[in-house]
Amino acid sequence: MERMIGVIGGSGLYEIAGLEEARWSALETPFGAPSDQILTGVLEGMRMAFVPRHGRGHVYTPTSVPYRANIWALKSLGVTDVVAVSAVGSLKEDYAPGDFLVVDQYIDRTFAREKTFFGPGLVGHVPFAQPVCPRLSAICAEATGARLGGTYVAMEGPQFSTLAESRLYRSWGADVIGMTGMPEAKLAREAELCYACIAMITDYDCWHPDHDAVDVAQVVATAQANAARARAVIAALPRLMREAPCACGHALDGAIMTAPAKRDPEMIARLGPVLARSLKG
């Protein structure tokens, strides 16, 4: 199977260095336009696509990011593996600003976002106990030299946490907190994409007694410092890509509950590339 890497860049990451045949293209999807034009090209012999999650210039809030359009667009381009790069706050002493962590679990505290491609007329329930691809996550951990395994609390935002909230999330044993991990990972699963998250730590949220409360200037400064390392990590991914068993590409097997005779033809057409394999034949 020919693999294609899709990179979703977070705060501080807006380009991919060394991309050959680079081209920015505008796409339209049934869910509106993606966050920005999508950059495609070839890196180290492997096809790649890149979408800046917040748009170049950071124009989308965490809530208003068009997550469904971004994932649909990447899937339609032939992407098989999505690497999400996200700025996060640390909830543990073990992780300091400037550190990277490859996430393997999520706690979804968002509430104002569209979280599924499915709906009335086509109901689907994908498995999500293991929300990231183990193969791709291991590759990202190898590329970053970071720990593989950590829990990401996804909060709605755009405000940062209260001190009480920060202490609560720490009591849950969570490792990092961010605003964009959900529903991105859920939608990638529905689209049968391998998905991994590289969390770039920018701050200590507001729980740490020896640090000021988090603010935008601090986040931006650390995110920009992290961006150079993130670009180096992305450049290494094609050389590390390898095949290994994973269930991501068959996430929709048995997931669609709606009887064939009751399925909405317009929804099936709308989901196009998402359903192409599972409804084949």
Solvent accessible surface area in square Angstrom, and as a share of the most:
residue,aa,sasa,rsa
1,M,168,0.75
2,E,122,0.55
3,R,30,0.11
4,M,7,0.03
5,I,0,0.00
6,G,0,0.00
7,V,0,0.00
8,I,1,0.00
9,G,1,0.01
10,G,1,0.01
11,S,24,0.15
12,G,17,0.16
13,L,0,0.00
14,Y,64,0.24
15,E,96,0.43
16,I,14,0.07
17,A,65,0.50
18,G,62,0.60
19,L,21,0.11
20,E,110,0.49
21,E,142,0.64
22,A,58,0.45
23,R,169,0.62
24,W,78,0.27
25,S,29,0.19
26,A,81,0.63
27,L,36,0.18
28,E,135,0.60
29,T,16,0.09
30,P,54,0.34
31,F,29,0.12
32,G,34,0.33
33,A,50,0.39
34,P,6,0.04
35,S,7,0.05
36,D,30,0.15
37,Q,68,0.30
38,I,0,0.00
39,L,10,0.05
40,T,32,0.19
41,G,8,0.08
42,V,32,0.19
43,L,8,0.04
44,E,107,0.48
45,G,74,0.71
46,M,35,0.15
47,R,96,0.35
48,M,0,0.00
49,A,1,0.00
50,F,0,0.00
51,V,0,0.00
52,P,0,0.00
53,R,2,0.01
54,H,10,0.05
55,G,1,0.01
56,R,101,0.37
57,G,67,0.64
58,H,85,0.38
59,V,105,0.61
60,Y,67,0.26
61,T,65,0.38
62,P,15,0.09
63,T,45,0.26
64,S,58,0.38
65,V,6,0.03
66,P,26,0.16
67,Y,8,0.03
68,R,53,0.19
69,A,0,0.00
70,N,2,0.01
71,I,0,0.00
72,W,35,0.12
73,A,0,0.00
74,L,0,0.00
75,K,43,0.18
76,S,49,0.31
77,L,53,0.26
78,G,32,0.31
79,V,4,0.02
80,T,17,0.10
81,D,0,0.00
82,V,0,0.00
83,V,0,0.00
84,A,0,0.00
85,V,1,0.01
86,S,2,0.01
87,A,23,0.18
88,V,4,0.02
89,G,5,0.05
90,S,0,0.00
91,L,0,0.00
92,K,61,0.26
93,E,111,0.50
94,D,108,0.56
95,Y,15,0.06
96,A,38,0.30
97,P,51,0.32
98,G,28,0.27
99,D,53,0.27
100,F,10,0.04
101,L,0,0.00
102,V,0,0.00
103,V,0,0.00
104,D,50,0.26
105,Q,60,0.27
106,Y,25,0.09
107,I,53,0.27
108,D,43,0.22
109,R,115,0.42
110,T,10,0.06
111,F,162,0.67
112,A,58,0.45
113,R,25,0.09
114,E,107,0.48
115,K,57,0.24
116,T,48,0.28
117,F,3,0.01
118,F,15,0.06
119,G,22,0.21
120,P,129,0.81
121,G,26,0.25
122,L,0,0.00
123,V,58,0.33
124,G,12,0.12
125,H,120,0.53
126,V,31,0.18
127,P,87,0.55
128,F,52,0.22
129,A,81,0.63
130,Q,124,0.55
131,P,4,0.02
132,V,10,0.06
133,C,0,0.00
134,P,88,0.55
135,R,13,0.05
136,L,0,0.00
137,S,2,0.01
138,A,35,0.27
139,I,0,0.00
140,C,0,0.00
141,A,14,0.11
142,E,98,0.44
143,A,22,0.17
144,T,12,0.07
145,G,70,0.67
146,A,18,0.14
147,R,130,0.47
148,L,82,0.41
149,G,10,0.10
150,G,5,0.05
151,T,28,0.16
152,Y,0,0.00
153,V,0,0.00
154,A,0,0.00
155,M,20,0.09
156,E,15,0.07
157,G,15,0.15
158,P,76,0.48
159,Q,130,0.58
160,F,78,0.32
161,S,12,0.08
162,T,78,0.45
163,L,76,0.38
164,A,75,0.58
165,E,66,0.30
166,S,0,0.00
167,R,146,0.53
168,L,76,0.38
169,Y,9,0.03
170,R,89,0.32
171,S,88,0.57
172,W,106,0.37
173,G,39,0.37
174,A,1,0.01
175,D,6,0.03
176,V,0,0.00
177,I,7,0.04
178,G,6,0.06
179,M,29,0.13
180,T,9,0.06
181,G,1,0.01
182,M,2,0.01
183,P,0,0.00
184,E,1,0.01
185,A,0,0.00
186,K,56,0.24
187,L,0,0.00
188,A,0,0.00
189,R,23,0.08
190,E,12,0.05
191,A,0,0.00
192,E,12,0.06
193,L,3,0.01
194,C,4,0.02
195,Y,5,0.02
196,A,0,0.00
197,C,0,0.00
198,I,2,0.01
199,A,0,0.00
200,M,0,0.00
201,I,0,0.00
202,T,2,0.01
203,D,7,0.04
204,Y,18,0.07
205,D,7,0.04
206,C,27,0.16
207,W,22,0.08
208,H,16,0.07
209,P,117,0.74
210,D,116,0.60
211,H,86,0.38
212,D,127,0.66
213,A,69,0.54
214,V,14,0.08
215,D,72,0.37
216,V,99,0.57
217,A,75,0.58
218,Q,56,0.25
219,V,22,0.13
220,V,67,0.38
221,A,62,0.48
222,T,25,0.15
223,A,1,0.01
224,Q,115,0.51
225,A,75,0.58
226,N,7,0.04
227,A,4,0.03
228,A,60,0.47
229,R,92,0.34
230,A,4,0.03
231,R,71,0.26
232,A,64,0.50
233,V,6,0.04
234,I,1,0.00
235,A,34,0.26
236,A,17,0.13
237,L,0,0.00
238,P,15,0.09
239,R,157,0.57
240,L,41,0.20
241,M,27,0.12
242,R,106,0.39
243,E,104,0.46
244,A,44,0.34
245,P,133,0.84
246,C,44,0.26
247,A,80,0.62
248,C,7,0.04
249,G,28,0.27
250,H,103,0.46
251,A,6,0.05
252,L,4,0.02
253,D,85,0.44
254,G,81,0.77
255,A,5,0.04
256,I,25,0.13
257,M,130,0.58
258,T,21,0.12
259,A,54,0.42
260,P,103,0.65
261,A,102,0.79
262,K,154,0.65
263,R,53,0.19
264,D,46,0.24
265,P,102,0.64
266,E,138,0.62
267,M,20,0.09
268,I,57,0.29
269,A,76,0.59
270,R,92,0.34
271,L,0,0.00
272,G,29,0.28
273,P,33,0.21
274,V,1,0.00
275,L,4,0.02
276,A,65,0.50
277,R,89,0.33
278,S,33,0.22
279,L,54,0.27
280,K,172,0.73
281,G,123,1.18
